[in-house]
Amino acid sequence: LPYEIENTPEGKELARLNTSPLDSMSTEENLAVGAELYTIYCAICHGNNGKGQGTLVKREKILGVPSYDDPARNITVGTTFHTIQYGLNSMGSYASQMDTEEMWQVSEYVMKLKQDLTK
C-alpha cells in the first residue's frame, strides 16, 4: 500500500501522530508476528530486548544504535513505522522485505519492548 507521509524530517514528525491501524482485537497475535519478524530483521542490530546491543553492535560492525527507552529518541509507533518504511541514518528501508501489515506488527512490538525497558 502507498505510504502517504514523505521521507523528510517534517514527515517523520507528522508520522509521530499516527497510530497503528491494526485490529486491537488481535493484539497478542500481532505482537507474536511482530516478535518473530523483529528477531529476523531487527535484533541483529537493536538486540533482542531493544537496548541497542545486537550482535553486530557487540562486534562493533555497527555503532550508535540507541536503546528504545532513550528519552532523546521519543519513538512512537508512527515514527517506528516511518523508520522501517524509509530507513534512518545507517539503517536502510525494510519496505521491500515486509508488507505494510508486517511493518505495523513490528512497530507495535517495538513499542512493547520500549514499555518493557521503562518498567
Buried (B, 14 or more C-beta within 10 A) or exposed (E): EEBEBEBEEEBBEBBBEBEBEBEEEEEEEBBEBBBBBBEEBBBBBBBBBBBBBBEBBEEEEBEEBEBBBBEEBEBBBBBBBBBBBBBBEEBEBBBEEBEBEBBBBBBBBBBBBBEEBEE
